[in-house]
Amino acid sequence: MAGIDDIKNAAEKAAGKAKEALGNVTDNDRLKAEGQTDQAKASAKQGATDVKDAAHGVADSFKDDK
């Protein structure tokens, strides 16, 4: 399921970039801040997914040692 999470996180980050860019073009500070927040959330989710994947990799390596 990590692949699906990666796609969702990338889409959320792209939407945040678009929102930030629109905020820049329209001189809307609130929209720009929302876009930056969306990007930060997506990056945090991606970091959590990466940690989860690494933990699964470590667990699998212990299974292989038996």
N, CA, C and O of each residue as an XYZ file, in Angstrom:
264
protein
N       0.804     -1.199      0.000
C       0.000      0.000      0.000
C       0.847      1.262      0.000
O       0.324      2.361     -0.182
N       2.130      1.115      0.200
C       2.990      2.301      0.239
C       2.969      3.033     -1.090
O       3.077      4.259     -1.123
N       2.830      2.300     -2.186
C       2.779      2.933     -3.498
C       1.592      3.861     -3.625
O       1.710      4.954     -4.180
N       0.454      3.437     -3.117
C      -0.748      4.268     -3.149
C      -0.548      5.500     -2.276
O      -0.912      6.610     -2.665
N       0.030      5.303     -1.101
C       0.303      6.433     -0.202
C       1.252      7.429     -0.858
O       1.074      8.640     -0.729
N       2.261      6.918     -1.561
C       3.214      7.795     -2.249
C       2.503      8.659     -3.287
O       2.778      9.853     -3.412
N       1.588      8.041     -4.027
C       0.847      8.773     -5.064
C      -0.053      9.829     -4.426
O      -0.111     10.966     -4.893
N      -0.755      9.448     -3.358
C      -1.634     10.401     -2.666
C      -0.835     11.574     -2.113
O      -1.253     12.725     -2.230
N       0.305     11.284     -1.515
C       1.138     12.347     -0.943
C       1.683     13.274     -2.023
O       1.730     14.490     -1.841
N       2.094     12.694     -3.150
C       2.604     13.519     -4.253
C       1.497     14.407     -4.817
O       1.736     15.566     -5.156
N       0.285     13.857     -4.917
C      -0.843     14.638     -5.425
C      -1.185     15.780     -4.463
O      -1.467     16.900     -4.890
N      -1.157     15.482     -3.167
C      -1.450     16.517     -2.176
C      -0.385     17.623     -2.209
O      -0.694     18.807     -2.076
N       0.851     17.214     -2.386
C       1.937     18.197     -2.450
C       1.804     19.053     -3.705
O       2.023     20.264     -3.659
N       1.446     18.430     -4.821
C       1.267     19.179     -6.065
C       0.102     20.163     -5.944
O       0.187     21.293     -6.427
N      -0.971     19.737     -5.307
C      -2.115     20.627     -5.094
C      -1.709     21.809     -4.213
O      -2.141     22.939     -4.443
N      -0.888     21.546     -3.218
C      -0.394     22.616     -2.355
C       0.465     23.610     -3.118
O       0.377     24.819     -2.902
N       1.308     23.084     -4.021
C       2.149     23.966     -4.836
C       1.277     24.843     -5.735
O       1.533     26.035     -5.903
N       0.245     24.226     -6.305
C      -0.657     24.990     -7.173
C      -1.386     26.072     -6.385
O      -1.536     27.203     -6.846
N      -1.834     25.707     -5.198
C      -2.546     26.674     -4.356
C      -1.615     27.822     -3.966
O      -2.016     28.985     -3.977
N      -0.374     27.488     -3.623
C       0.599     28.523     -3.269
C       0.870     29.435     -4.467
O       0.931     30.656     -4.322
N       1.030     28.840     -5.644
C       1.295     29.635     -6.843
C       0.114     30.563     -7.147
O       0.305     31.724     -7.508
N      -1.096     30.043     -6.998
C      -2.272     30.875     -7.222
C      -2.321     32.022     -6.214
O      -2.689     33.146     -6.556
N      -1.949     31.730     -4.978
C      -1.887     32.770     -3.961
C      -0.869     33.840     -4.305
O      -1.099     35.026     -4.068
N       0.257     33.419     -4.866
C       1.284     34.380     -5.287
C       0.781     35.269     -6.422
O       0.974     36.485     -6.402
N       0.135     34.653     -7.411
C      -0.339     35.382     -8.581
C      -1.439     36.375     -8.202
O      -1.474     37.498     -8.706
N      -2.330     35.951     -7.314
C      -3.468     36.801     -6.942
C      -3.163     37.687     -5.741
O      -4.020     38.452     -5.296
N      -1.952     37.586     -5.221
C      -1.536     38.350     -4.046
C      -2.446     38.058     -2.843
O      -2.817     38.953     -2.083
N      -2.788     36.774     -2.701
C      -3.659     36.315     -1.616
C      -2.788     35.563     -0.605
O      -2.443     34.401     -0.819
N      -2.441     36.222      0.479
C      -1.545     35.622      1.471
C      -2.147     34.391      2.144
O      -1.428     33.445      2.466
N      -3.462     34.400      2.356
C      -4.111     33.259      3.010
C      -4.018     32.012      2.129
O      -3.701     30.928      2.619
N      -4.291     32.163      0.837
C      -4.218     31.046     -0.097
C      -2.785     30.531     -0.215
O      -2.549     29.324     -0.273
N      -1.842     31.456     -0.248
C      -0.424     31.083     -0.308
C      -0.043     30.271      0.932
O       0.640     29.253      0.820
N      -0.479     30.714      2.106
C      -0.173     30.002      3.352
C      -0.833     28.627      3.381
O      -0.236     27.658      3.852
N      -2.072     28.542      2.875
C      -2.747     27.237      2.823
C      -1.972     26.275      1.934
O      -1.823     25.099      2.270
N      -1.482     26.765      0.811
C      -0.691     25.921     -0.089
C       0.580     25.429      0.573
O       0.956     24.267      0.419
N       1.244     26.307      1.307
C       2.459     25.906      2.017
C       2.146     24.880      3.101
O       2.910     23.940      3.320
N       1.011     25.073      3.778
C       0.598     24.122      4.815
C       0.291     22.764      4.202
O       0.691     21.732      4.741
N      -0.416     22.761      3.081
C      -0.732     21.502      2.401
C       0.538     20.757      2.002
O       0.615     19.535      2.125
N       1.527     21.497      1.526
C       2.790     20.875      1.137
C       3.505     20.282      2.352
O       4.062     19.186      2.277
N       3.487     21.007      3.462
C       4.136     20.514      4.678
C       3.448     19.257      5.193
O       4.112     18.316      5.628
N       2.115     19.239      5.145
C       1.375     18.046      5.574
C       1.728     16.852      4.702
O       1.949     15.751      5.206
N       1.779     17.071      3.395
C       2.108     15.987      2.471
C       3.523     15.470      2.728
O       3.758     14.262      2.688
N       4.452     16.362      2.988
C       5.828     15.940      3.277
C       5.905     15.145      4.577
O       6.648     14.167      4.666
N       5.137     15.563      5.584
C       5.124     14.836      6.856
C       4.526     13.450      6.671
O       5.038     12.471      7.214
N       3.443     13.367      5.906
C       2.833     12.061      5.641
C       3.799     11.160      4.890
O       3.891      9.965      5.171
N       4.524     11.741      3.926
C       5.485     10.946      3.169
C       6.608     10.454      4.083
O       7.070      9.322      3.944
N       7.040     11.289      5.003
C       8.069     10.866      5.962
C       7.579      9.717      6.821
O       8.329      8.778      7.088
N       6.332      9.779      7.255
C       5.764      8.694      8.062
C       5.674      7.407      7.238
O       5.937      6.319      7.751
N       5.306      7.532      5.983
C       5.234      6.365      5.107
C       6.620      5.753      4.923
O       6.768      4.531      4.935
N       7.626      6.595      4.755
C       8.999      6.108      4.585
C       9.475      5.364      5.834
O      10.127      4.326      5.728
N       9.152      5.892      7.009
C       9.540      5.236      8.264
C       8.837      3.886      8.388
O       9.446      2.890      8.779
N       7.561      3.868      8.052
C       6.797      2.622      8.123
C       7.387      1.571      7.181
O       7.516      0.404      7.550
N       7.745      1.991      5.959
C       8.353      1.080      4.994
C       9.692      0.550      5.503
O      10.004     -0.630      5.344
N      10.476      1.430      6.114
C      11.771      1.005      6.650
C      11.581      0.009      7.788
O      12.331     -0.961      7.893
N      10.592      0.239      8.633
C      10.326     -0.680      9.741
C       9.916     -2.048      9.221
O      10.320     -3.078      9.761
N       9.112     -2.047      8.170
C       8.727     -3.330      7.575
C       9.950     -4.036      6.992
O      10.067     -5.259      7.076
N      10.852     -3.264      6.406
C      12.072     -3.845      5.852
C      12.939     -4.469      6.926
O      13.507     -5.541      6.716
N      13.053     -3.819      8.073
C      13.838     -4.369      9.186
C      13.179     -5.640      9.709
O      13.851     -6.639      9.963
N      11.862     -5.592      9.868
C      11.140     -6.777     10.363
C      11.319     -7.947      9.397
O      11.516     -9.085      9.823
N      11.250     -7.668      8.110
C      11.428     -8.719      7.107
C      12.836     -9.291      7.141
O      13.019    -10.487      6.913
N      13.836     -8.457      7.422
C      15.203     -8.959      7.471
C      15.400     -9.906      8.648
O      16.188    -10.847      8.555
N      14.695     -9.671      9.754
C      14.774    -10.597     10.874
C      14.092    -11.919     10.545
O      14.543    -12.974     10.991
N      13.036    -11.876      9.788
C      12.342    -13.104      9.373
C      13.233    -13.936      8.473
O      13.239    -15.165      8.552
N      13.988    -13.259      7.614
C      14.872    -13.953      6.673
C      16.048    -14.607      7.373
O      16.608    -15.574      6.856
N      16.443    -14.092      8.565
C      17.593    -14.642      9.280
C      17.304    -15.988      9.919
O      18.238    -16.726     10.234
N      16.053    -16.323     10.116
C      15.696    -17.585     10.792
C      15.863    -18.775      9.942
O      15.600    -19.892     10.385
